[in-house]
Amino acid sequence: MKTRSLRLLAALVLIGTCAGWFAWLHAQQAPLFTGIQPLTNKEARLILSASTGRSYRIEATTNVTDWAGLFTFPTNVTTSLQHTDSAAPYLPVRYYRAAQLTGSNIVSGDHLPTTNGDVILHPLFHASFVMQWNGKVIYNDPDDDPAYLPTYQGLPRADLVLVSHDHGDHMSSSQIDAVRGPNALIIAPPYVYNNNLSAAQRLSAIALTNGASTNVLNLTVEAVPAYNTPNHTPGRGNGYILTLGGKRIYISGDTGNTTNMQALANIDVAFICMNQSFTMNASAATNAVRAFRPKIVYPYHYRENGGAMTNAPLFKQWLGTDLGIEVRLRKWY
């Protein structure tokens, strides 16, 4: 058994080196790295063996000393876990390790290091996702599509709910009540505040017009324009920029490739919509992202009206790698 483990380790080191990055693996009880596959685009697929019924986190570093969270798995139901590291092509060297987690209210998803702890980014469905940071939980556009309500199970209640606009795939008064905690705040455009929130919800809500901002929960939320023709009237909906722990996260809402988006600056993570005719097509989204150059992009809101889901992979292909922008393709449907 020992000989087999040593051979496996040597083989994995060799694969990593040939791919232009290096994976440091060590003997573990659980979880155990069992494979690293270099993909044709130079990303790295990490494969772990782990006991069921527990949560695990992969950590990464470029220097073997300053470890940071990469990805937290949900409580697993299989003995084999996989994660693709889409940042690997942009780094000269990459080391990985994994740990078993304990405790409650563990939110799975990608990690974004900040000066005040990691942001965990957890896709839910379409335009809905959860962020956990500094002990607070933020929901974006909670959706009540019955087919996807199970994705909310087990998640902690919201401290803050962001609503981009009034369309049914972004605004659900009942789902806001289902996810929010007893002291949760709601941020929404004035149109949603006046027409879609209940009287009880308005007591805990802040209406932000385009260009306005507010400081809540030790973070800043800025409302930015989100519009296109003919589906989204200027001024009726919001995109948002969250500034927390020195990082800036842009949430597009439903929008076209506007001059406002192209002029964004210093964005660390961007959630970019792409389905025509409701928002942008993949080509317009590519042009927009190449203009304002966020460090990381999540294509979301990308399913077409007929059910096609080709926009996200097309966007990643067309964006390319020359600007060093990491594109994270995640499960939204």
Secondary structure by P-SEA (a helix, b strand, c coil): caaaaaaaaaaaaaaaaaacbbbbbcccccccccccccccccbbbbbbbbbccbbbbbbbbccccccccccccccccccbbbbbcccccccccccbbbbbbbcccccbbbbbbccccbbbbbbcccccbbbbcccbbbbccccccccccccccccccccbbbbcccccccccaaaaaaccccbbbbbbccccccccccaaaaaabbbbcccbbbbcccbbbbbbbbcccccccccccbbbbbbcccbbbbbbcccccccccccccccccccccccccccccaaaaaaaaaaccccbbbbccccccccccaaaaaaaaaacccccbbbbbcccc
